[in-house]
């Protein structure tokens, strides 16, 4: 029997990168997976791929994590179709690095909306049901930028520090319940995140830097490790960095 057979996981930001890799890894462990993001066509391609490789059930729910009603509907649809939510992965995020002097205020707001509010809405929607069933696991995807600040990461780091703070507070609040919490902090990963950076000063700064980044599956394996531990074990935090990354 697979470790997570008959469990159900919701993964936000599942249309590419880390979210896609987490969904596939959990499905391989027997988890029914619910893929949530704004790109429903891309989600369906991933769901089809998972169904070719596994025998788990998959669902696609178009979701904007900055919309509280969308996230509530995501959880409600999952319960209606697949029963309880056992794992909720708050993975959706944006990394719009910029220097404060360049005043990318709209991008700051977008990061606050997705990286902080989106996580809060996931907690709001998933936690009550987990408390009621006295079991569940919430994964919050932060970043090494939530441990260290580097030039141009000021606002992004602020949002990821907030995710870490949420995770630490949840661990303390939920320590006497059956709900576990894990904060995952990836270093540089080869995903679409950097494609959305618009600050030319940042793009110029990174031109001459070389590093072998992590693959999305490296983070997916860390998530799988955390959620497959015995019920009495709570892996509070996992930091995963490329060997070459110092900051």
Secondary structure as a PSIPRED ss2 file (coil, helix, strand):
# PSIPRED VFORMAT (PSIPRED V4.0)

   1 X C   1.000  0.000  0.000
   2 X C   1.000  0.000  0.000
   3 X C   1.000  0.000  0.000
   4 X C   1.000  0.000  0.000
   5 X C   1.000  0.000  0.000
   6 X C   1.000  0.000  0.000
   7 X C   1.000  0.000  0.000
   8 X E   0.000  0.000  1.000
   9 X E   0.000  0.000  1.000
  10 X E   0.000  0.000  1.000
  11 X E   0.000  0.000  1.000
  12 X E   0.000  0.000  1.000
  13 X C   1.000  0.000  0.000
  14 X C   1.000  0.000  0.000
  15 X C   1.000  0.000  0.000
  16 X C   1.000  0.000  0.000
  17 X H   0.000  1.000  0.000
  18 X H   0.000  1.000  0.000
  19 X H   0.000  1.000  0.000
  20 X H   0.000  1.000  0.000
  21 X H   0.000  1.000  0.000
  22 X H   0.000  1.000  0.000
  23 X H   0.000  1.000  0.000
  24 X H   0.000  1.000  0.000
  25 X H   0.000  1.000  0.000
  26 X H   0.000  1.000  0.000
  27 X H   0.000  1.000  0.000
  28 X H   0.000  1.000  0.000
  29 X C   1.000  0.000  0.000
  30 X C   1.000  0.000  0.000
  31 X C   1.000  0.000  0.000
  32 X E   0.000  0.000  1.000
  33 X E   0.000  0.000  1.000
  34 X E   0.000  0.000  1.000
  35 X E   0.000  0.000  1.000
  36 X E   0.000  0.000  1.000
  37 X E   0.000  0.000  1.000
  38 X C   1.000  0.000  0.000
  39 X C   1.000  0.000  0.000
  40 X H   0.000  1.000  0.000
  41 X H   0.000  1.000  0.000
  42 X H   0.000  1.000  0.000
  43 X H   0.000  1.000  0.000
  44 X H   0.000  1.000  0.000
  45 X H   0.000  1.000  0.000
  46 X H   0.000  1.000  0.000
  47 X H   0.000  1.000  0.000
  48 X H   0.000  1.000  0.000
  49 X H   0.000  1.000  0.000
  50 X H   0.000  1.000  0.000
  51 X H   0.000  1.000  0.000
  52 X H   0.000  1.000  0.000
  53 X H   0.000  1.000  0.000
  54 X C   1.000  0.000  0.000
  55 X C   1.000  0.000  0.000
  56 X C   1.000  0.000  0.000
  57 X C   1.000  0.000  0.000
  58 X E   0.000  0.000  1.000
  59 X E   0.000  0.000  1.000
  60 X E   0.000  0.000  1.000
  61 X E   0.000  0.000  1.000
  62 X E   0.000  0.000  1.000
  63 X C   1.000  0.000  0.000
  64 X C   1.000  0.000  0.000
  65 X C   1.000  0.000  0.000
  66 X C   1.000  0.000  0.000
  67 X C   1.000  0.000  0.000
  68 X H   0.000  1.000  0.000
  69 X H   0.000  1.000  0.000
  70 X H   0.000  1.000  0.000
  71 X H   0.000  1.000  0.000
  72 X H   0.000  1.000  0.000
  73 X H   0.000  1.000  0.000
  74 X H   0.000  1.000  0.000
  75 X H   0.000  1.000  0.000
  76 X H   0.000  1.000  0.000
  77 X H   0.000  1.000  0.000
  78 X H   0.000  1.000  0.000
  79 X H   0.000  1.000  0.000
  80 X H   0.000  1.000  0.000
  81 X H   0.000  1.000  0.000
  82 X H   0.000  1.000  0.000
  83 X C   1.000  0.000  0.000
  84 X C   1.000  0.000  0.000
  85 X C   1.000  0.000  0.000
  86 X C   1.000  0.000  0.000
  87 X E   0.000  0.000  1.000
  88 X E   0.000  0.000  1.000
  89 X E   0.000  0.000  1.000
  90 X E   0.000  0.000  1.000
  91 X C   1.000  0.000  0.000
  92 X C   1.000  0.000  0.000
  93 X C   1.000  0.000  0.000
  94 X C   1.000  0.000  0.000
  95 X C   1.000  0.000  0.000
  96 X C   1.000  0.000  0.000
  97 X C   1.000  0.000  0.000
  98 X C   1.000  0.000  0.000
  99 X C   1.000  0.000  0.000
 100 X H   0.000  1.000  0.000
 101 X H   0.000  1.000  0.000
 102 X H   0.000  1.000  0.000
 103 X C   1.000  0.000  0.000
 104 X C   1.000  0.000  0.000
 105 X H   0.000  1.000  0.000
 106 X H   0.000  1.000  0.000
 107 X H   0.000  1.000  0.000
 108 X H   0.000  1.000  0.000
 109 X H   0.000  1.000  0.000
 110 X H   0.000  1.000  0.000
 111 X H   0.000  1.000  0.000
 112 X H   0.000  1.000  0.000
 113 X H   0.000  1.000  0.000
 114 X H   0.000  1.000  0.000
 115 X H   0.000  1.000  0.000
 116 X H   0.000  1.000  0.000
 117 X H   0.000  1.000  0.000
 118 X H   0.000  1.000  0.000
 119 X H   0.000  1.000  0.000
 120 X H   0.000  1.000  0.000
 121 X H   0.000  1.000  0.000
 122 X H   0.000  1.000  0.000
 123 X H   0.000  1.000  0.000
 124 X H   0.000  1.000  0.000
 125 X H   0.000  1.000  0.000
 126 X H   0.000  1.000  0.000
 127 X H   0.000  1.000  0.000
 128 X H   0.000  1.000  0.000
 129 X H   0.000  1.000  0.000
 130 X H   0.000  1.000  0.000
 131 X H   0.000  1.000  0.000
 132 X H   0.000  1.000  0.000
 133 X H   0.000  1.000  0.000
 134 X C   1.000  0.000  0.000
 135 X C   1.000  0.000  0.000
 136 X E   0.000  0.000  1.000
 137 X E   0.000  0.000  1.000
 138 X E   0.000  0.000  1.000
 139 X E   0.000  0.000  1.000
 140 X E   0.000  0.000  1.000
 141 X E   0.000  0.000  1.000
 142 X C   1.000  0.000  0.000
 143 X C   1.000  0.000  0.000
 144 X H   0.000  1.000  0.000
 145 X H   0.000  1.000  0.000
 146 X H   0.000  1.000  0.000
 147 X C   1.000  0.000  0.000
 148 X C   1.000  0.000  0.000
 149 X C   1.000  0.000  0.000
 150 X C   1.000  0.000  0.000
 151 X C   1.000  0.000  0.000
 152 X C   1.000  0.000  0.000
 153 X C   1.000  0.000  0.000
 154 X H   0.000  1.000  0.000
 155 X H   0.000  1.000  0.000
 156 X H   0.000  1.000  0.000
 157 X H   0.000  1.000  0.000
 158 X H   0.000  1.000  0.000
 159 X H   0.000  1.000  0.000
 160 X H   0.000  1.000  0.000
 161 X H   0.000  1.000  0.000
 162 X H   0.000  1.000  0.000
 163 X H   0.000  1.000  0.000
 164 X H   0.000  1.000  0.000
 165 X H   0.000  1.000  0.000
 166 X H   0.000  1.000  0.000
 167 X H   0.000  1.000  0.000
 168 X H   0.000  1.000  0.000
 169 X H   0.000  1.000  0.000
 170 X H   0.000  1.000  0.000
 171 X H   0.000  1.000  0.000
 172 X H   0.000  1.000  0.000
 173 X H   0.000  1.000  0.000
 174 X C   1.000  0.000  0.000
 175 X C   1.000  0.000  0.000
 176 X C   1.000  0.000  0.000
 177 X C   1.000  0.000  0.000
 178 X C   1.000  0.000  0.000
 179 X E   0.000  0.000  1.000
 180 X E   0.000  0.000  1.000
 181 X E   0.000  0.000  1.000
 182 X E   0.000  0.000  1.000
 183 X E   0.000  0.000  1.000
 184 X E   0.000  0.000  1.000
 185 X E   0.000  0.000  1.000
 186 X E   0.000  0.000  1.000
 187 X C   1.000  0.000  0.000
 188 X C   1.000  0.000  0.000
 189 X E   0.000  0.000  1.000
 190 X C   1.000  0.000  0.000
 191 X C   1.000  0.000  0.000
 192 X C   1.000  0.000  0.000
 193 X H   0.000  1.000  0.000
 194 X H   0.000  1.000  0.000
 195 X H   0.000  1.000  0.000
 196 X H   0.000  1.000  0.000
 197 X C   1.000  0.000  0.000
 198 X C   1.000  0.000  0.000
 199 X C   1.000  0.000  0.000
 200 X H   0.000  1.000  0.000
 201 X H   0.000  1.000  0.000
 202 X H   0.000  1.000  0.000
 203 X H   0.000  1.000  0.000
 204 X H   0.000  1.000  0.000
 205 X H   0.000  1.000  0.000
 206 X H   0.000  1.000  0.000
 207 X C   1.000  0.000  0.000
 208 X C   1.000  0.000  0.000
 209 X C   1.000  0.000  0.000
 210 X C   1.000  0.000  0.000
 211 X C   1.000  0.000  0.000
 212 X C   1.000  0.000  0.000
 213 X C   1.000  0.000  0.000
 214 X E   0.000  0.000  1.000
 215 X C   1.000  0.000  0.000
 216 X H   0.000  1.000  0.000
 217 X H   0.000  1.000  0.000
 218 X H   0.000  1.000  0.000
 219 X H   0.000  1.000  0.000
 220 X H   0.000  1.000  0.000
 221 X H   0.000  1.000  0.000
 222 X H   0.000  1.000  0.000
 223 X H   0.000  1.000  0.000
 224 X H   0.000  1.000  0.000
 225 X H   0.000  1.000  0.000
 226 X H   0.000  1.000  0.000
 227 X H   0.000  1.000  0.000
 228 X C   1.000  0.000  0.000
 229 X C   1.000  0.000  0.000
 230 X C   1.000  0.000  0.000
 231 X C   1.000  0.000  0.000
 232 X C   1.000  0.000  0.000
 233 X C   1.000  0.000  0.000
 234 X C   1.000  0.000  0.000
 235 X C   1.000  0.000  0.000
 236 X C   1.000  0.000  0.000
 237 X E   0.000  0.000  1.000
 238 X E   0.000  0.000  1.000
 239 X E   0.000  0.000  1.000
 240 X E   0.000  0.000  1.000
 241 X C   1.000  0.000  0.000
 242 X C   1.000  0.000  0.000
 243 X C   1.000  0.000  0.000
 244 X C   1.000  0.000  0.000
 245 X C   1.000  0.000  0.000
 246 X C   1.000  0.000  0.000
 247 X C   1.000  0.000  0.000
